[in-house]
Amino acid sequence: MNLDYSAEDLAFRDEVRAFIAENYPADLRRKQDAREPLTKEDQLAWHKVLAKKGWVAPGWPKELGGTGWTPTQKYIWNEELARADCLPTLPFGLSMLAPVIYTFGTDEQKKRFLPGIYNGDVWWCQGYSEPGAGSDLASLKTRAERVTGDDGKEYYIVNGQKTWTTLGQYADWGFFLVRTDPNAKPQSGISFLLIDMKSPGVTVRPIITLEGGHEVNDVFLDNVKVPVDQRIFHENQGWTCAKALLAHERSGIAGVARSKRGLEKLRTVAATESGDHGGALIEDAFFRRKLAELEIDLTALEFTELRTLAGESSGKGPGPESSILKIKGTEIQQRLNELALEAAGHYGAPYLREDGANMGVGPDYARGVAGEYFNGRKTSIYGGSNEIQRNIIAKMVLGL
């Protein structure tokens, strides 16, 4: 794999860098720097800018609005977004649901749902996990019974509970896994439904996470009426859609570019923060060793991601190797959080305002590191726990 940039690649990098500098929303930048809570409008502001430019969905087929970029250009794009500390676009619609729709959906479903995802007009959430079905997702209990309505049309009546629904409090629509055949083998009796979150019978209840934030939710479905034409792919074959979506999700979770940016910031902090021996923390042999080991692992992960990106560009979708990205990516993120907290020392102790904003008690770089550490413990669990990912690798990659 040739990683040397051509003249065209360097010109593209300059174009991307200039575009971000000139167009990133100033108010969003201010709120990020101040670590203020972000509204729904804040979360979508950058998305809408990118949609207008035509750069919001690099991974989509070009005929559906994708950029047609080369693997190197996609790599540069992610690097520049991380370099500028841009707020990531929400993945639920753009990089998780959209590939399922344009791969398994009907032409009518593509026309109906893809534009809203692309333009940021519709906020999507994910309804996969349940209180008794997390890592063992195929054991889900949410039921969908097919009936004929008074209008002669067919519907599903959905009952059940989903949990850990990220940002579901803002969602307009959600994609849900439901059991449509309780007598079939677990993976064979599941269907993939799109549900309007404003439907009667949908209730969203907040879950406050370890660092004090409202990021995830319980979603209750009580006799929710869903038209059959909002099912993606065949009835009882939603597990095929589910696996494809999870492969895209796990590839995105790796977050290599942002971890590289985090490591860069950490090195800067360690060069100025004092260690126990009186000199700069970076001079401490034990801390420096942990930094070096982290950088080595991150470089190895970066090459794995590049190989996956190259494979996708040649028409190969993300497969079991996405589990490798998920495991190593999340472990690296957690190690990075631990070292950032270690570098901040007692300044990492958070101070929370009543509105939930983290004010901090020391230098700007220490503000929020404790909250990020606590919140980051989830990364090795969501998207399929890392233990489950190792089982997938053992079976699908190693053939054990």
C-alpha positions as CSV (number, residue, x, y, z in Angstrom):
1,M,0.0,0.0,0.0
2,N,1.5,3.3,-1.1
3,L,0.9,6.0,1.5
4,D,2.9,8.8,-0.3
5,Y,0.6,11.6,-1.3
6,S,0.5,12.6,-4.9
7,A,0.3,16.2,-6.0
8,E,-3.5,15.8,-6.5
9,D,-3.8,14.4,-2.9
10,L,-1.9,17.3,-1.5
11,A,-4.2,19.7,-3.4
12,F,-7.2,17.9,-2.1
13,R,-5.9,18.1,1.5
14,D,-5.4,21.9,1.1
15,E,-8.9,22.2,-0.3
16,V,-10.4,20.3,2.6
17,R,-8.4,22.2,5.2
18,A,-9.5,25.6,3.7
19,F,-13.1,24.5,3.5
20,I,-13.2,23.5,7.2
21,A,-11.5,26.7,8.3
22,E,-13.9,28.9,6.3
23,N,-17.2,27.0,6.9
24,Y,-17.2,25.3,10.3
25,P,-20.0,26.9,12.3
26,A,-18.5,29.5,14.6
27,D,-21.1,29.1,17.4
28,L,-20.6,25.4,17.4
29,R,-16.8,25.9,17.7
30,R,-17.4,28.3,20.7
31,K,-19.7,25.8,22.5
32,Q,-17.2,22.9,21.9
33,D,-14.3,25.0,23.3
34,A,-16.4,26.0,26.3
35,R,-17.7,22.4,26.7
36,E,-21.2,23.7,26.8
37,P,-24.1,21.2,26.2
38,L,-25.1,20.9,22.6
39,T,-28.7,21.2,21.3
40,K,-30.2,19.2,18.6
41,E,-29.6,22.1,16.2
42,D,-26.0,22.3,17.2
43,Q,-25.5,18.6,16.5
44,L,-26.9,19.0,13.0
45,A,-25.3,22.3,12.1
46,W,-22.0,20.9,10.6
47,H,-24.0,18.0,8.9
48,K,-26.1,20.6,7.0
49,V,-23.0,22.5,5.9
50,L,-21.5,19.3,4.5
51,A,-24.7,18.2,2.9
52,K,-24.9,21.6,1.0
53,K,-21.3,21.1,-0.1
54,G,-21.9,17.4,-1.1
55,W,-19.4,16.0,1.3
56,V,-21.6,14.6,4.0
57,A,-21.6,10.9,2.8
58,P,-18.2,9.9,1.4
59,G,-19.1,6.2,1.8
60,W,-22.3,6.3,-0.2
61,P,-22.4,5.3,-3.9
62,K,-21.8,8.3,-6.1
63,E,-25.1,8.0,-7.8
64,L,-26.9,8.4,-4.4
65,G,-24.9,11.4,-3.3
66,G,-21.5,10.0,-2.4
67,T,-18.3,11.8,-3.2
68,G,-16.6,9.2,-5.3
69,W,-13.4,9.8,-3.4
70,T,-10.4,7.4,-3.5
71,P,-9.4,5.6,-0.3
72,T,-6.5,8.1,0.1
73,Q,-8.9,11.0,-0.1
74,K,-11.3,9.4,2.4
75,Y,-8.2,9.0,4.7
76,I,-7.2,12.6,4.2
77,W,-10.8,13.7,4.9
78,N,-10.9,11.9,8.3
79,E,-7.5,13.2,9.2
80,E,-8.4,16.8,8.5
81,L,-11.7,16.5,10.4
82,A,-9.9,15.2,13.5
83,R,-7.1,17.8,13.1
84,A,-9.6,20.6,13.2
85,D,-11.5,19.0,16.1
86,C,-14.8,19.0,14.1
87,L,-17.9,17.5,15.7
88,P,-18.4,14.1,14.1
89,T,-21.6,13.8,12.0
90,L,-24.1,11.5,13.6
91,P,-23.6,7.9,12.3
92,F,-27.0,6.4,12.8
93,G,-28.5,7.6,9.5
94,L,-25.5,8.3,7.4
95,S,-23.2,5.4,8.0
96,M,-25.4,2.8,9.7
97,L,-29.0,2.9,8.3
98,A,-28.3,4.3,4.8
99,P,-26.1,1.4,3.7
100,V,-28.9,-1.0,4.8
101,I,-31.5,1.0,2.8
102,Y,-29.5,1.3,-0.4
103,T,-28.4,-2.3,-0.2
104,F,-31.6,-4.1,0.9
105,G,-34.4,-1.5,0.5
106,T,-36.8,-1.1,-2.4
107,D,-36.6,1.8,-4.8
108,E,-39.5,3.5,-3.1
109,Q,-37.8,3.2,0.3
110,K,-34.6,4.7,-1.1
111,K,-36.5,7.7,-2.5
112,R,-38.5,8.1,0.7
113,F,-35.7,7.9,3.3
114,L,-32.3,8.6,1.8
115,P,-32.8,12.3,1.1
116,G,-33.8,13.1,4.7
117,I,-30.8,11.2,6.0
118,Y,-28.4,13.0,3.6
119,N,-29.7,16.5,4.2
120,G,-30.0,16.1,8.0
121,D,-33.7,16.7,8.0
122,V,-34.5,13.4,9.8
123,W,-32.7,12.3,13.0
124,W,-32.5,8.5,13.4
125,C,-31.9,6.4,16.5
126,Q,-31.0,2.7,16.8
127,G,-33.4,0.2,18.5
128,Y,-31.3,-3.0,18.9
129,S,-30.4,-3.7,22.5
130,E,-32.9,-4.8,25.1
131,P,-32.7,-5.4,28.9
132,G,-32.2,-9.1,28.2
133,A,-30.6,-8.9,24.8
134,G,-27.4,-7.0,24.5
135,S,-24.4,-9.0,23.5
136,D,-26.8,-11.9,22.8
137,L,-28.8,-9.7,20.4
138,A,-30.6,-12.6,18.7
139,S,-32.4,-13.3,22.0
140,L,-34.4,-10.1,21.6
141,K,-38.1,-10.2,22.8
142,T,-39.7,-7.2,21.2
143,R,-42.7,-8.6,19.2
144,A,-44.3,-7.5,16.0
145,E,-47.6,-9.1,15.0
146,R,-48.8,-8.7,11.5
147,V,-52.5,-7.6,11.2
148,T,-54.8,-6.1,8.6
149,G,-56.2,-2.7,9.6
150,D,-59.7,-1.3,9.1
151,D,-58.4,0.5,6.0
152,G,-57.5,-2.9,4.4
153,K,-53.7,-2.2,4.7
154,E,-51.3,-4.4,6.5
155,Y,-49.5,-3.3,9.7
156,Y,-47.2,-4.6,12.4
157,I,-48.3,-4.1,16.0
158,V,-45.1,-3.8,18.0
159,N,-44.7,-4.3,21.7
160,G,-41.5,-4.4,23.7
161,Q,-38.6,-2.4,25.2
162,K,-35.3,-1.2,23.8
163,T,-32.4,0.2,25.9
164,W,-29.2,2.2,25.5
165,T,-30.9,4.1,22.7
166,T,-28.3,6.8,22.0
167,L,-29.8,10.3,21.6
168,G,-33.2,8.8,21.2
169,Q,-34.6,11.9,22.9
170,Y,-34.0,13.9,19.7
171,A,-34.9,11.2,17.2
172,D,-37.6,11.7,14.5
173,W,-37.4,8.0,13.4
174,G,-35.7,4.8,14.6
175,F,-34.7,1.5,13.0
176,F,-35.7,-1.4,15.2
177,L,-35.1,-5.2,15.3
178,V,-38.3,-7.0,16.2
179,R,-39.3,-10.7,16.4
180,T,-41.9,-11.5,13.8
181,D,-41.8,-15.3,14.2
182,P,-41.5,-16.5,17.8
183,N,-41.3,-20.1,16.7
184,A,-38.3,-19.8,14.4
185,K,-34.7,-20.1,15.3
186,P,-33.5,-16.9,17.0
187,Q,-31.8,-15.3,14.0
188,S,-34.4,-16.5,11.6
189,G,-37.5,-14.9,13.1
190,I,-36.3,-11.2,13.2
191,S,-37.4,-8.4,11.0
192,F,-36.0,-4.9,10.5
193,L,-38.6,-2.1,10.9
194,L,-38.4,1.7,10.5
195,I,-40.6,3.4,13.1
196,D,-41.8,7.0,13.4
197,M,-40.8,8.0,16.9
198,K,-43.9,10.2,17.1
199,S,-46.2,7.2,16.7
200,P,-48.7,6.6,19.4
201,G,-47.3,4.1,22.0
202,V,-43.7,5.2,21.7
203,T,-42.2,6.4,25.0
204,V,-38.6,7.6,25.5
205,R,-37.3,7.6,29.1
206,P,-33.8,9.0,29.9
207,I,-30.9,7.0,31.4
208,I,-28.3,9.2,33.1
209,T,-24.9,7.9,32.5
210,L,-21.9,7.6,34.9
211,E,-20.5,11.0,34.1
212,G,-23.9,12.7,34.7
213,G,-25.0,13.1,31.0
214,H,-28.3,12.3,29.3
215,E,-27.0,10.5,26.2
216,V,-28.9,7.2,26.2
217,N,-32.5,6.2,26.8
218,D,-35.0,3.4,27.3
219,V,-37.6,3.2,24.5
220,F,-41.0,1.5,25.3
221,L,-43.2,0.3,22.4
222,D,-46.8,-0.2,23.4
223,N,-49.1,-1.4,20.6
224,V,-47.2,0.7,18.1
225,K,-48.8,0.5,14.6
226,V,-46.2,0.3,11.8
227,P,-47.1,0.0,8.1
228,V,-45.6,-3.1,6.5
229,D,-44.0,-1.0,3.8
230,Q,-41.6,0.3,6.5
231,R,-40.0,-3.1,6.8
232,I,-36.6,-3.3,5.1
233,F,-35.9,-6.6,3.3
234,H,-37.9,-9.7,3.8
235,E,-40.0,-10.6,6.8
236,N,-38.0,-12.8,9.3
237,Q,-34.8,-12.0,7.5
238,G,-33.9,-8.8,9.3
239,W,-30.8,-10.5,10.8
240,T,-29.1,-10.1,7.4
241,C,-29.7,-6.3,7.6
242,A,-28.7,-6.3,11.3
243,K,-25.3,-7.9,10.6
244,A,-24.6,-5.6,7.7
245,L,-25.4,-2.5,9.8
246,L,-23.2,-3.7,12.7
247,A,-20.3,-4.2,10.3
248,H,-20.5,-0.6,9.2
249,E,-21.0,0.5,12.8
250,R,-18.0,-1.4,14.1
251,S,-15.8,0.0,11.4
252,G,-16.7,3.5,12.3
253,I,-16.2,3.0,16.0
254,A,-12.4,2.5,15.6
255,G,-12.0,6.3,15.4
256,V,-8.3,6.1,14.4
257,A,-8.0,9.7,13.2
258,R,-9.5,11.1,16.4
259,S,-7.3,8.9,18.6
260,K,-4.3,10.2,16.7
261,R,-5.4,13.8,17.4
262,G,-6.0,12.9,21.1
263,L,-2.5,11.4,21.3
264,E,-1.1,14.6,19.8
265,K,-2.8,16.7,22.5
266,L,-1.7,14.3,25.2
267,R,1.9,14.7,24.2
268,T,1.6,18.5,24.4
269,V,0.1,18.3,27.9
270,A,2.7,15.8,29.1
271,A,5.5,18.2,27.9
272,T,4.2,21.0,30.1
273,E,2.5,19.1,33.1
274,S,4.8,18.3,36.0
275,G,5.5,14.6,36.9
276,D,6.1,13.2,40.4
277,H,9.8,13.5,39.9
278,G,9.6,17.3,39.5
279,G,10.3,17.5,35.7
280,A,7.9,17.4,32.8
281,L,5.6,14.4,32.8
282,I,6.9,13.4,29.4
283,E,10.3,12.8,31.0
284,D,8.9,10.2,33.3
285,A,10.0,6.8,31.9
286,F,6.9,4.9,32.9
287,F,4.5,7.5,31.4
288,R,6.7,7.8,28.3
289,R,6.6,4.0,27.8
290,K,2.8,3.9,28.0
291,L,2.6,6.7,25.4
292,A,5.0,4.9,23.1
293,E,3.1,1.6,23.4
294,L,-0.1,3.4,22.7
295,E,1.3,5.0,19.6
296,I,2.6,1.7,18.3
297,D,-0.8,0.0,18.7
298,L,-2.5,3.0,17.1
299,T,-0.2,2.9,14.1
300,A,-0.9,-0.8,13.6
301,L,-4.7,-0.1,13.8
302,E,-4.3,2.6,11.3
303,F,-2.9,0.3,8.7
304,T,-5.7,-2.2,9.4
305,E,-8.2,0.5,8.8
306,L,-6.5,1.6,5.6
307,R,-6.7,-2.0,4.3
308,T,-10.4,-2.2,5.1
309,L,-11.0,1.2,3.4
310,A,-9.2,0.0,0.3
311,G,-11.3,-3.2,0.3
312,E,-14.5,-1.2,0.5
313,S,-13.4,1.0,-2.4
314,S,-12.9,-2.1,-4.5
315,G,-16.5,-3.2,-3.8
316,K,-15.9,-5.3,-0.8
317,G,-18.1,-4.4,2.1
318,P,-16.9,-4.4,5.7
319,G,-16.7,-8.0,7.0
320,P,-15.4,-9.8,10.1
321,E,-12.3,-7.6,10.0
322,S,-14.5,-4.8,11.3
323,S,-14.5,-6.7,14.6
324,I,-10.7,-6.2,14.8
325,L,-11.1,-2.5,14.3
326,K,-13.8,-2.3,16.9
327,I,-11.8,-4.2,19.6
328,K,-8.5,-2.4,19.1
329,G,-10.1,1.0,18.4
330,T,-12.1,1.0,21.6
331,E,-9.2,-0.3,23.7
332,I,-7.0,2.4,22.4
333,Q,-9.6,5.1,23.2
334,Q,-9.9,3.8,26.7
335,R,-6.2,3.8,27.2
336,L,-6.0,7.3,25.8
337,N,-8.7,8.4,28.3
338,E,-6.8,6.9,31.2
339,L,-3.5,8.6,30.2
340,A,-5.3,12.0,29.8
341,L,-6.7,11.6,33.3
342,E,-3.3,10.6,34.6
343,A,-1.7,13.6,33.0
344,A,-4.4,16.0,34.5
345,G,-3.8,14.6,38.0
346,H,-6.0,16.2,40.6
347,Y,-7.1,18.9,38.1
348,G,-9.1,16.1,36.4
349,A,-11.6,16.3,39.3
350,P,-14.8,17.6,37.6
351,Y,-17.1,20.4,38.7
352,L,-20.6,20.0,37.3
353,R,-23.0,23.0,36.9
354,E,-26.7,22.5,37.4
355,D,-27.1,22.4,33.6
356,G,-24.7,19.6,33.3
357,A,-21.8,21.6,31.8
358,N,-18.3,20.6,33.1
359,M,-16.5,23.7,34.3
360,G,-13.3,22.0,35.5
361,V,-11.1,23.2,38.3
362,G,-7.7,23.6,36.5
363,P,-6.2,24.2,33.1
364,D,-8.4,24.0,30.0
365,Y,-6.9,20.7,29.0
366,A,-8.0,19.1,32.3
367,R,-11.6,20.2,31.9
368,G,-13.9,17.2,31.3
369,V,-11.2,14.5,31.3
370,A,-12.9,12.7,34.2
371,G,-16.2,12.7,32.4
372,E,-14.7,11.5,29.2
373,Y,-12.9,8.7,31.1
374,F,-16.1,7.5,32.8
375,N,-18.2,7.8,29.6
376,G,-15.5,6.0,27.6
377,R,-15.9,2.8,29.6
378,K,-18.9,2.0,27.4
379,T,-16.9,1.9,24.2
380,S,-15.8,-1.7,24.7
381,I,-19.4,-2.7,25.3
382,Y,-21.5,-0.9,22.7
383,G,-21.7,-2.1,19.1
384,G,-21.3,-5.6,20.3
385,S,-19.0,-6.2,23.3
386,N,-15.4,-6.9,22.7
387,E,-15.8,-10.4,24.1
388,I,-18.4,-11.1,21.4
389,Q,-16.1,-9.6,18.7
390,R,-13.4,-12.0,19.7
391,N,-15.8,-14.9,19.2
392,I,-16.7,-13.5,15.7
393,I,-13.0,-13.3,14.8
394,A,-12.4,-16.9,16.0
395,K,-15.3,-18.2,13.9
396,M,-15.3,-16.1,10.8
397,V,-11.6,-15.2,10.4
398,L,-9.7,-18.0,12.0
399,G,-12.3,-20.8,11.3
400,L,-12.2,-22.1,14.8
